[in-house]
Amino acid sequence: MNIATQVTAHLTPTHIHPEDFIFQNILKKGRSPIEAVDEYLTDGRASAKFIAGLVAQLRPVAAPLEILEFASGFGRVSRHLKQAFPKDNITACDIHRGAVEFTEHVLGVEAILSTTQPKEFYSAQNFDVIFAISFFTHMPKRTWAEWLGALTRALKPNGLLIFTTHGKPSLPVICRNVVLDDEGYWFSPLSEQTDLDTAEYGTTVTSFNFVQRHCNDLGLHLNRFVEAGAGYQDLFAVTKPITYSANLTASEPMAIDGGTLAIPVKVTNSGSEPWDSGYSIGGRLFGPEGYLVREFRAHLPSIIGPSEKTEVDLMTSLNSLPSGEYSLTIDVVKEGHFWFSDAGSAPTTLTLESGD
């Protein structure tokens, strides 16, 4: 039985895994076993409360949240999350299979296995909140932005991503001889975690501009930045925006009884939100001089989720209209709110002829 198991077996029901490198590093600082356990548990509890406070400020919703702790290790923070988020659903994620099994079977927290390559990372669900403490502080440049993208894809629309980086306040702690490159990035293949390839998991320093640029590339909105906001690490909190977008194609109108025109429309939901009964396919008919003649709608046959497609027939008539050339703009409408073209999505347009 190792020292961590001996101490925790007598002092607390919260076990510490013998391969937990964070606990082992505390012991290496000269702490006694009892002091190391106290520091380990106290710091983990404080981190969980800190994250819970941020989420309450930045994502205040009543419904239970789906929360992912990414790069969770052997549960230093994970073991405290149920207490910090009593109404929410918690998932941990780590690259170490042993850590995932320990977190699930010993700590009782659902956990999933991560991957070494961000393009291979997949979660069966998306999350309202993801936090990654001391993860981007270790990523090489070739995967830094890719991991930011992978975690963004795992977020729900309006989801919150919290992460930390090494900025200027970290330099006296990790290395004084850091010279950032032209992009605001520095990496050294050195790490306290010796079981991972240091070319893949070393020590990283990034400027604020480097981080912000990659967040902007992904369309992430910066909610909060605090220099040295998490110990000596910089704190970022960003939101994945809700997007309203559609790909529309319309075929030539077909004349049916009574002079009514049926316009076949194919539409793909290329945004982030599902379209329920509050959404319609709408048409706006403009006259030869550009004035609005009328609006009309076609109801969706079912809920259309992101990337899903459907087809509808948009019905109108040119009867009783003066002869001339009319322009029909076809768009998706969030009823009572806006047309998608108002949110930057491109509508499709047809030209119709009225013979009076």
VMD Tcl script that draws the C-alpha trace (Angstrom):
set ca {
  {0.00 0.00 0.00}
  {1.50 3.37 -1.00}
  {1.65 6.37 1.29}
  {-1.34 8.14 -0.28}
  {-3.54 5.08 0.22}
  {-2.36 4.66 3.81}
  {-3.13 8.23 4.76}
  {-6.44 8.59 2.99}
  {-7.67 5.23 4.27}
  {-7.44 6.59 7.81}
  {-8.24 10.27 7.38}
  {-10.78 10.61 4.61}
  {-13.11 8.47 2.48}
  {-11.74 10.25 -0.60}
  {-9.01 8.02 -2.03}
  {-5.98 9.23 -3.96}
  {-4.65 7.18 -6.83}
  {-1.02 6.02 -6.43}
  {-0.18 7.36 -9.92}
  {-1.67 10.81 -9.27}
  {1.30 12.95 -10.32}
  {-0.14 16.12 -8.76}
  {-0.19 14.46 -5.33}
  {3.26 12.99 -5.88}
  {4.60 16.45 -6.80}
  {3.19 17.86 -3.56}
  {5.05 15.15 -1.65}
  {8.25 16.01 -3.51}
  {8.05 19.56 -2.15}
  {8.85 18.18 1.28}
  {5.33 18.04 2.66}
  {4.52 15.35 5.16}
  {1.95 12.80 3.98}
  {-0.76 14.39 6.10}
  {0.14 17.88 4.86}
  {0.19 16.65 1.26}
  {-3.27 15.10 1.54}
  {-4.65 18.27 3.13}
  {-3.12 20.49 0.43}
  {-4.30 18.20 -2.36}
  {-7.89 18.05 -1.15}
  {-8.07 21.70 -0.13}
  {-6.76 22.95 -3.47}
  {-9.08 20.66 -5.41}
  {-12.09 21.80 -3.40}
  {-11.14 25.45 -3.87}
  {-10.79 24.97 -7.64}
  {-14.24 23.36 -7.84}
  {-15.81 26.24 -5.90}
  {-13.97 28.75 -8.07}
  {-15.30 27.19 -11.28}
  {-18.82 26.99 -9.82}
  {-18.69 30.69 -8.98}
  {-17.63 31.58 -12.53}
  {-20.36 29.45 -14.05}
  {-22.98 31.04 -11.77}
  {-21.89 34.48 -12.97}
  {-21.45 33.74 -16.66}
  {-23.99 30.97 -17.35}
  {-26.85 31.59 -14.87}
  {-29.61 29.20 -15.95}
  {-32.12 27.22 -13.91}
  {-32.04 24.00 -15.94}
  {-29.46 21.32 -15.04}
  {-26.23 21.92 -16.92}
  {-24.10 19.37 -18.71}
  {-20.56 20.09 -17.49}
  {-17.29 18.61 -18.76}
  {-14.01 18.80 -16.89}
  {-11.39 18.27 -19.59}
  {-7.92 16.97 -18.69}
  {-9.26 15.96 -15.29}
  {-6.36 13.74 -14.26}
  {-7.01 11.45 -11.31}
  {-9.79 13.60 -9.93}
  {-8.19 16.31 -7.81}
  {-11.07 18.62 -8.81}
  {-13.54 16.02 -10.10}
  {-14.16 14.54 -6.66}
  {-15.56 17.90 -5.47}
  {-17.73 18.77 -8.47}
  {-20.93 17.07 -7.34}
  {-20.86 19.18 -4.22}
  {-20.04 22.34 -6.19}
  {-22.72 21.61 -8.84}
  {-25.39 19.63 -6.94}
  {-28.11 20.10 -9.61}
  {-25.94 19.57 -12.68}
  {-24.57 16.59 -14.60}
  {-20.81 16.16 -14.40}
  {-18.48 14.36 -16.82}
  {-14.70 14.14 -16.49}
  {-12.30 13.45 -19.37}
  {-8.65 12.46 -19.39}
  {-6.02 10.87 -21.62}
  {-5.10 8.25 -19.00}
  {-7.31 5.17 -19.06}
  {-6.41 4.46 -15.44}
  {-7.56 7.95 -14.45}
  {-10.87 7.49 -16.25}
  {-11.49 4.15 -14.54}
  {-10.50 5.53 -11.13}
  {-12.73 8.59 -11.54}
  {-15.72 6.46 -12.50}
  {-15.36 3.47 -10.19}
  {-13.79 5.03 -7.09}
  {-14.89 8.67 -7.15}
  {-18.29 7.96 -8.71}
  {-18.01 10.60 -11.43}
  {-18.87 9.75 -15.03}
  {-15.72 9.89 -17.14}
  {-14.70 9.48 -20.79}
  {-11.35 8.78 -22.41}
  {-9.62 11.55 -24.36}
  {-7.29 11.16 -27.34}
  {-3.79 12.31 -28.19}
  {-4.98 14.00 -31.38}
  {-7.68 16.70 -31.24}
  {-9.16 15.68 -34.59}
  {-9.93 12.26 -33.08}
  {-11.64 13.64 -29.98}
  {-15.32 12.80 -29.90}
  {-18.01 13.04 -27.25}
  {-21.43 11.47 -27.64}
  {-22.98 14.62 -26.20}
  {-22.40 18.34 -26.19}
  {-21.92 20.39 -23.06}
  {-23.21 23.66 -21.61}
  {-19.90 24.22 -19.81}
  {-16.40 22.88 -20.45}
  {-13.44 23.82 -18.32}
  {-9.81 22.90 -18.88}
  {-7.46 24.00 -16.12}
  {-3.72 23.72 -16.84}
  {-4.23 22.10 -20.24}
  {-3.44 24.80 -22.80}
  {-0.40 25.54 -20.62}
  {1.14 22.36 -22.08}
  {0.09 22.16 -25.74}
  {2.54 22.48 -28.67}
  {1.64 25.01 -31.32}
  {0.54 22.43 -33.89}
  {-2.25 21.17 -31.61}
  {-2.99 24.27 -29.47}
  {-5.56 25.78 -31.83}
  {-6.84 22.36 -32.86}
  {-7.67 21.52 -29.25}
  {-9.44 24.84 -28.87}
  {-11.50 23.91 -31.92}
  {-12.20 20.41 -30.63}
  {-13.53 21.72 -27.32}
  {-15.56 24.37 -29.13}
  {-17.22 21.64 -31.22}
  {-18.11 19.82 -28.00}
  {-19.92 22.91 -26.67}
  {-23.62 23.54 -27.10}
  {-24.62 26.85 -28.70}
  {-24.25 29.57 -26.06}
  {-21.97 27.15 -24.19}
  {-19.21 28.42 -21.91}
  {-15.55 27.38 -22.21}
  {-13.23 28.20 -19.30}
  {-9.49 27.61 -19.62}
  {-6.18 28.84 -18.30}
  {-2.88 29.75 -19.95}
  {0.64 30.72 -18.99}
  {1.02 34.46 -19.54}
  {3.39 37.05 -18.13}
  {2.57 36.31 -14.46}
  {3.69 32.70 -14.99}
  {7.20 33.53 -16.15}
  {8.87 33.84 -12.74}
  {7.41 30.44 -11.84}
  {8.13 28.37 -14.94}
  {11.01 30.01 -16.80}
  {12.47 33.51 -16.86}
  {14.17 33.09 -20.25}
  {11.00 32.97 -22.36}
  {11.02 34.79 -25.70}
  {7.67 34.66 -27.49}
  {7.68 34.24 -31.26}
  {6.01 36.66 -33.67}
  {2.63 35.08 -32.96}
  {2.99 35.40 -29.20}
  {3.82 31.75 -28.50}
  {6.62 29.82 -26.74}
  {7.02 26.09 -26.08}
  {9.56 23.92 -24.32}
  {9.48 20.07 -24.37}
  {9.66 19.91 -20.57}
  {6.96 18.71 -18.20}
  {6.56 17.47 -14.65}
  {4.29 14.72 -16.02}
  {6.88 12.21 -17.19}
  {4.55 9.54 -18.62}
  {3.55 11.68 -21.61}
  {5.62 12.55 -24.69}
  {7.02 15.99 -23.90}
  {6.83 16.91 -27.59}
  {3.06 16.56 -27.20}
  {2.78 17.79 -23.61}
  {5.44 20.26 -22.56}
  {5.40 23.79 -21.18}
  {3.63 26.55 -23.12}
  {3.48 30.32 -22.78}
  {1.03 32.39 -24.83}
  {0.24 36.08 -25.10}
  {-3.27 37.46 -24.74}
  {-3.29 38.38 -28.44}
  {-2.35 34.82 -29.46}
  {-5.27 33.39 -27.51}
  {-7.74 36.05 -28.60}
  {-6.83 35.60 -32.26}
  {-7.57 31.89 -32.16}
  {-10.80 32.50 -30.25}
  {-11.85 35.01 -32.90}
  {-11.07 32.50 -35.65}
  {-13.62 30.16 -34.07}
  {-16.20 32.88 -33.53}
  {-15.88 32.62 -29.75}
  {-16.96 35.61 -27.67}
  {-14.64 36.66 -24.85}
  {-16.69 36.92 -21.66}
  {-13.86 37.38 -19.23}
  {-10.09 37.63 -19.10}
  {-8.21 37.94 -15.82}
  {-4.45 38.10 -15.82}
  {-3.24 35.69 -13.12}
  {-6.92 34.93 -12.50}
  {-6.21 31.31 -11.57}
  {-3.17 31.39 -9.33}
  {-0.29 32.51 -11.56}
  {-2.14 31.38 -14.71}
  {-4.27 33.67 -16.87}
  {-7.98 32.93 -16.96}
  {-10.15 32.97 -20.09}
  {-13.92 32.45 -20.29}
  {-15.42 32.41 -23.79}
  {-18.87 31.66 -25.20}
  {-19.81 29.79 -28.35}
  {-22.46 31.98 -30.02}
  {-25.81 30.83 -31.30}
  {-25.85 31.02 -35.09}
  {-28.83 31.26 -37.42}
  {-28.02 30.12 -40.92}
  {-29.71 28.25 -43.77}
  {-28.78 26.97 -47.20}
  {-31.74 27.42 -49.52}
  {-32.40 26.38 -53.10}
  {-35.65 26.97 -54.95}
  {-36.87 25.32 -58.15}
  {-39.00 26.89 -60.85}
  {-42.62 27.46 -59.76}
  {-45.28 24.98 -60.81}
  {-48.72 26.29 -61.70}
  {-51.60 24.51 -60.00}
  {-55.38 25.10 -59.90}
  {-56.65 28.65 -59.69}
  {-53.43 30.30 -60.78}
  {-51.60 29.35 -57.58}
  {-47.88 28.77 -57.87}
  {-46.11 26.03 -55.90}
  {-42.40 26.73 -55.43}
  {-40.35 23.71 -54.29}
  {-37.77 24.78 -51.71}
  {-34.94 22.66 -50.33}
  {-33.40 23.91 -47.11}
  {-30.54 22.81 -44.84}
  {-30.17 24.02 -41.28}
  {-26.55 25.23 -41.35}
  {-26.81 27.01 -37.99}
  {-26.47 25.87 -34.42}
  {-30.11 25.84 -33.26}
  {-32.87 23.34 -34.07}
  {-35.89 24.78 -35.87}
  {-39.15 23.94 -34.13}
  {-42.71 25.15 -34.78}
  {-41.55 28.71 -34.16}
  {-39.70 28.69 -37.49}
  {-41.10 28.86 -41.03}
  {-39.96 29.14 -44.61}
  {-41.07 32.58 -45.70}
  {-41.45 34.40 -48.98}
  {-41.40 38.14 -49.60}
  {-42.67 39.27 -52.99}
  {-41.36 42.62 -54.25}
  {-42.91 44.56 -57.11}
  {-41.24 45.99 -60.21}
  {-40.36 49.19 -58.33}
  {-38.94 47.33 -55.32}
  {-41.89 47.73 -52.95}
  {-43.10 44.82 -50.80}
  {-46.27 43.31 -52.24}
  {-46.91 40.48 -49.76}
  {-45.41 37.93 -47.38}
  {-46.36 34.27 -47.07}
  {-45.21 31.17 -45.22}
  {-44.74 27.42 -45.43}
  {-44.68 25.44 -42.19}
  {-41.87 23.00 -41.52}
  {-42.92 19.33 -41.56}
  {-40.97 18.53 -38.36}
  {-38.22 19.82 -36.09}
  {-35.11 20.40 -38.22}
  {-31.87 20.01 -36.28}
  {-28.46 21.42 -37.22}
  {-27.19 19.92 -40.52}
  {-30.61 18.36 -41.22}
  {-32.50 18.97 -44.46}
  {-36.11 19.27 -45.49}
  {-38.26 20.23 -48.47}
  {-41.42 22.34 -48.57}
  {-43.67 23.87 -51.19}
  {-44.05 27.62 -50.83}
  {-47.42 28.71 -52.23}
  {-48.28 32.10 -53.74}
  {-50.22 33.67 -56.57}
  {-49.65 36.52 -58.98}
  {-53.36 36.82 -59.76}
  {-54.68 40.41 -59.78}
  {-51.16 41.84 -59.77}
  {-50.18 44.33 -62.49}
  {-48.04 42.87 -65.24}
  {-44.32 43.06 -64.77}
  {-41.32 41.40 -63.24}
  {-41.47 40.49 -59.56}
  {-38.69 39.41 -57.23}
  {-39.37 36.66 -54.70}
  {-36.96 36.42 -51.76}
  {-37.14 33.11 -49.88}
  {-35.74 32.91 -46.36}
  {-36.16 31.20 -42.99}
  {-38.15 33.13 -40.39}
  {-37.95 32.91 -36.62}
  {-41.52 34.04 -36.11}
  {-41.94 37.15 -34.01}
  {-38.19 37.78 -34.04}
  {-36.36 38.07 -37.36}
  {-35.69 36.78 -40.85}
  {-32.42 34.86 -41.08}
  {-31.06 37.33 -43.64}
  {-31.20 39.93 -40.85}
  {-28.73 37.70 -38.94}
  {-26.36 37.44 -41.90}
  {-27.67 34.29 -43.60}
  {-28.09 34.46 -47.38}
  {-31.63 34.03 -48.75}
  {-32.40 32.77 -52.22}
  {-34.22 34.76 -54.90}
  {-36.44 33.96 -57.87}
  {-37.77 36.23 -60.61}
  {-41.46 35.82 -61.40}
  {-43.41 37.28 -64.34}
  {-46.98 38.48 -64.05}
  {-48.98 38.75 -67.25}
  {-51.79 40.54 -65.49}
}
mol new
graphics top color blue
foreach p $ca { graphics top sphere $p radius 0.5 }
foreach p [lrange $ca 0 end-1] q [lrange $ca 1 end] { graphics top cylinder $p $q radius 0.2 }
display resetview
